[in-house]
Amino acid sequence: MNNEFTFRRIGSRGCEILDPSGAVVAWSVDELWAVVITARMNDDLRSAGAEEVCPGGLLPCGPDSRA
């Protein structure tokens, strides 16, 4: 399992945004926006101190989390 958001191209231009567990959580109209969105989501996880992502959710599961 990956610990970061990723994307994959679908069709001729669109992209699916995938959460760390591989579930589709969003779509973008082109690859440039997919790069921007995934980078922002990954930065938000890192700044929250997430060392890993809880299974089935986006809450940080690191040693300082209260999940």
Sequence and secondary structure as in RCSB ss.txt:
>XXXX:A:sequence
MNNEFTFRRIGSRGCEILDPSGAVVAWSVDELWAVVITARMNDDLRSAGAEEVCPGGLLPCGPDSRA
>XXXX:A:secstr
  SS EEEE SSS EEEE TTS EEEEESSHHHHHHHHHHHHHHHHHTT SSB TTS  B STT   
